Structures are given as structure tokens and as C-alpha cells.
């Protein structure tokens, strides 16, 4: 881990994130590959930039520019958001580190930064959410639409997301308008955090710290997944889940005994025996 970055065992940061230290680690990692073709990718994505914020703005602009908004204009928009709200870049770096720590397929920081679309979608959401809070709703929705088209994820810009998030693979994830996702959460592909129909107002799930939601799970309605809950793959969850509890099935039911750790950090999707129902 880069110098100046430290985390407690439960995933909480116990010292401020040093963006410069993170950036220096990324520069070092981008210079270790001898493949001539990929060196160009590392250069345009990382080493050509002066800092993490600049690289992030260029990355999102490259991924999302279209005929309506050019790459330079989009990079300038992202850069202005990062200046106005420095916590966006800090959260982006924290997400990147979380992926490195939790994903067995991730050998370094530069891999999720350059290549993981779940990571890209979260960071694009952060810019769209900033626009939403600035009452620039149509532009926020335009970014949401672009993210859906390019990355196959749909995150409403009004949703409230924490940091140190991992959207593993990312394809098919849907997050509704009034959804809340706290820190240290991990979602697998094809997860839906949605409503139950045409209800208005506060109608989407609240996902507390450290929750792990398995692939294909559907969590519907204004319900709460308590801190440290684990949702089994393919489950349909229509009722709130107590903290540190595992649920599985359709409709989801509690199984096994309550655990004591945050499953999102270990990414362990194994389930206790299904014949032990709480």
C-alpha cells in the first residue's frame, strides 16, 4: 500500500488519504510494463498527467464524450467538479484502493483505474451527482444515460453513495433515485436496488456499511440492509435485513447464525447451511 495510506481492519480510514502518495504509486506501477502497445495506454491514462485529479478528468472524458459534449469540454467539466468538491477525487482514490484490496483479479491500482468499468461508472456517477446538487438536472441525466450506454450500469444521479465501494464486474447494476449506499459496500453484477412499482417519494433501499450483495440479487422497496448484511446471489429481498445477517432465496430468508465481520471487505460469497434458518 502506498505511503501515507492506512486503514483499520474493518475498512475505515484512520488517517487522511494522501492523494499525492496514491498518485506516485500509480506512476510507479505504470512504468513497470515493457509491452510497447500498452505503454501508450499508460502514458495517455496516467503518466502524461500532473496528478490524480487530472488523470481522472481525462479518463472520464475519454470514456463518455459524445457528439453533444466533446472530450475537452467534458474533461473541463469534471475538472471543475473536482475543484469545487475535492472529496470527489478522494472518494475515487478510496474506491480504487478498495478494489485493489478486495478483488483477487486486481494486482495494482492502475488496473481498476484504467480497465474496470464498475469503477468508471461510480466515478461518472459522482460527477453526475455533483451536477444534480447544482440543479443541473438535465446534464446529470445525460451523464447517467451515457454511463448506461457505455458501461451497462444505471445509477440515478440523485442516489447517495459513500466511498470505498466495489462494483465487481458491474454489468447490469441498477441503483434507484432514492437509494442510499454507505461506505465499504460491495455489489456484484446484475444487482438491482430498485422500487416495487409506481410508488413515489422515498422508495428505494438503504444499504448500510459493509454489506455484500451477491450477483443477480434484487433488493426492492424502501427497506434497509443492515450493517454487515450478506445477500446471497439471485436472492429477491423485499423486507429489511438485520445487521450481520445472511439472507438467501426468493423470497429471501435468513439462514445460519449472525456473523461478526463486514462481508463486503472479504468478498466471501459462501453461505452457511441453508437448512439452518433463523
NORNORJO-V100991 format. One record per residue. N is the residue number from 1. SS is DSSP state (A for helix, B for strand, O for the rest). BURIAL is + if it has 16 or more other ideal C-beta (glycine too) atoms within 10 Angstrom, else -. D_FIRST is the distance of its C-alpha to the first C-alpha in Angstrom with 1 decimal. Layout:
N/SS/BURIAL/D_FIRST + N/SS/BURIAL/D_FIRST
//
This chain:
1/O/-/0.0 + 2/O/+/3.8 + 3/O/-/6.5 + 4/O/-/8.6 + 5/O/+/6.8 + 6/O/-/8.1 + 7/B/+/10.0 + 8/O/-/13.1 + 9/O/-/14.1 + 10/O/-/16.2 + 11/O/+/13.7 + 12/O/-/15.0 + 13/B/+/13.1 + 14/O/-/14.2 + 15/O/-/13.5 + 16/O/-/14.1 + 17/O/+/11.7 + 18/O/+/11.5 + 19/A/+/12.6 + 20/A/-/13.1 + 21/A/-/9.6 + 22/A/+/8.6 + 23/A/+/11.8 + 24/A/-/11.4 + 25/A/+/8.4 + 26/A/+/10.9 + 27/A/+/13.7 + 28/A/-/12.4 + 29/A/+/11.9 + 30/O/+/15.3 + 31/O/-/17.0 + 32/O/-/16.6 + 33/O/-/19.2 + 34/O/-/22.8 + 35/O/-/24.5 + 36/A/-/26.8 + 37/A/-/27.2 + 38/A/-/23.5 + 39/A/-/22.9 + 40/A/-/25.2 + 41/A/-/23.1 + 42/A/+/19.9 + 43/A/-/22.2 + 44/A/-/23.8 + 45/A/+/20.8 + 46/A/+/18.3 + 47/A/-/19.4 + 48/O/-/22.8 + 49/O/+/21.4 + 50/O/-/20.9 + 51/O/-/18.1 + 52/A/+/16.3 + 53/A/+/19.4 + 54/A/+/21.7 + 55/A/+/19.9 + 56/A/+/19.9 + 57/A/+/23.6 + 58/A/+/24.5 + 59/A/+/22.8 + 60/A/+/24.7 + 61/A/+/27.8 + 62/A/-/27.8 + 63/A/+/27.4 + 64/A/+/30.0 + 65/O/+/32.6 + 66/O/-/36.1 + 67/O/-/39.7 + 68/O/-/39.9 + 69/O/+/36.7 + 70/O/-/35.8 + 71/A/-/32.3 + 72/A/-/32.6 + 73/A/-/34.0 + 74/A/+/31.3 + 75/A/+/28.6 + 76/A/-/30.5 + 77/A/+/30.7 + 78/A/+/27.0 + 79/A/+/26.4 + 80/A/-/29.0 + 81/A/+/27.4 + 82/A/+/24.0 + 83/A/-/26.0 + 84/A/-/28.1 + 85/O/+/25.3 + 86/O/-/21.9 + 87/A/-/20.5 + 88/A/+/20.8 + 89/A/+/18.1 + 90/A/+/15.8 + 91/A/+/16.6 + 92/A/+/16.0 + 93/A/+/12.5 + 94/A/+/12.0 + 95/A/+/13.8 + 96/A/+/11.7 + 97/A/+/8.5 + 98/A/+/11.0 + 99/A/+/12.4 + 100/A/+/9.4 + 101/A/-/9.2 + 102/A/+/13.0 + 103/O/+/14.5 + 104/O/-/15.3 + 105/O/-/16.5 + 106/O/+/13.3 + 107/O/-/11.6 + 108/O/-/9.3 + 109/A/+/9.4 + 110/A/+/12.8 + 111/A/+/14.6 + 112/A/+/15.0 + 113/A/+/15.5 + 114/A/+/18.3 + 115/A/-/19.7 + 116/O/+/19.4 + 117/A/+/22.5 + 118/A/+/21.6 + 119/A/+/18.8 + 120/A/+/21.4 + 121/A/+/24.0 + 122/A/+/22.1 + 123/A/+/21.4 + 124/A/+/25.1 + 125/A/+/26.1 + 126/A/+/24.5 + 127/A/+/26.7 + 128/A/+/29.7 + 129/A/+/29.3 + 130/A/+/29.2 + 131/A/+/32.4 + 132/A/+/33.9 + 133/A/-/33.5 + 134/O/-/35.2 + 135/O/-/38.1 + 136/O/+/37.5 + 137/A/-/38.0 + 138/A/-/39.4 + 139/A/+/36.6 + 140/A/+/34.1 + 141/A/+/36.0 + 142/A/+/36.1 + 143/A/+/32.3 + 144/A/+/32.4 + 145/A/-/34.9 + 146/A/+/33.0 + 147/A/+/29.9 + 148/A/-/32.2 + 149/A/-/33.9 + 150/A/-/30.9 + 151/A/+/28.3 + 152/O/+/30.7 + 153/O/+/29.2 + 154/B/+/31.3 + 155/B/+/29.7 + 156/O/+/32.3 + 157/O/+/31.3 + 158/O/+/32.8 + 159/O/+/30.5 + 160/B/-/28.0 + 161/B/+/24.4 + 162/O/+/21.5 + 163/O/+/17.8 + 164/O/+/14.9 + 165/O/+/17.5 + 166/B/+/17.5 + 167/B/+/20.8 + 168/O/+/20.6 + 169/O/+/22.9 + 170/O/+/24.5 + 171/O/+/28.1 + 172/O/-/30.8 + 173/O/+/28.9 + 174/B/+/31.4 + 175/B/+/30.7 + 176/O/+/33.8 + 177/O/+/34.8 + 178/O/+/34.7 + 179/O/+/31.7 + 180/B/+/29.0 + 181/B/+/25.5 + 182/O/+/23.5 + 183/O/+/19.7 + 184/O/+/17.6 + 185/O/+/20.3 + 186/B/+/20.2 + 187/B/+/23.2 + 188/O/+/24.4 + 189/O/+/26.8 + 190/O/+/30.3 + 191/O/+/29.7 + 192/B/+/32.3 + 193/B/+/32.1 + 194/B/+/35.6 + 195/O/+/39.0 + 196/O/-/42.1 + 197/O/-/44.6 + 198/O/-/46.2 + 199/O/-/45.3 + 200/O/-/44.3 + 201/O/-/42.3 + 202/O/-/39.3 + 203/O/+/39.2 + 204/O/+/35.7 + 205/O/+/33.2 + 206/B/+/31.0 + 207/B/+/27.7 + 208/O/+/26.1 + 209/O/+/22.6 + 210/O/+/20.9 + 211/O/+/23.7 + 212/B/+/23.4 + 213/B/+/26.2 + 214/O/+/27.1 + 215/O/+/28.4 + 216/O/+/31.8 + 217/O/+/32.1 + 218/B/+/34.4 + 219/B/+/34.1 + 220/B/+/37.1 + 221/O/+/38.6 + 222/O/+/37.7 + 223/O/+/36.2 + 224/B/+/33.2 + 225/B/+/30.5 + 226/O/+/29.6 + 227/O/+/26.2 + 228/O/+/24.6 + 229/O/+/27.4 + 230/B/+/27.2 + 231/B/+/29.4 + 232/O/+/30.5 + 233/O/+/30.8 + 234/O/-/34.0 + 235/O/+/34.9 + 236/B/+/37.1 + 237/B/+/36.4 + 238/O/-/39.2 + 239/O/-/38.8 + 240/O/-/36.2 + 241/B/+/33.9 + 242/O/-/33.4 + 243/O/+/29.9 + 244/O/+/28.2 + 245/O/+/30.9 + 246/B/+/31.0 + 247/B/+/33.5 + 248/B/+/34.8 + 249/O/-/37.8 + 250/B/-/40.3 + 251/O/-/41.0 + 252/O/+/37.8 + 253/B/+/38.6 + 254/B/+/36.6 + 255/B/+/36.0 + 256/O/+/34.8 + 257/O/-/33.9 + 258/O/-/31.4 + 259/O/+/27.9 + 260/O/-/25.7 + 261/O/-/22.1 + 262/O/+/20.7 + 263/A/+/21.3 + 264/A/+/19.3 + 265/A/+/16.0 + 266/A/-/17.2 + 267/O/-/19.2 + 268/O/-/21.9 + 269/O/+/25.1 + 270/O/-/27.4 + 271/O/+/30.3 + 272/O/+/32.5 + 273/O/-/36.1 + 274/O/-/37.9 + 275/O/-/41.1 + 276/O/-/39.6 + 277/B/-/40.1 + 278/O/-/39.6
//
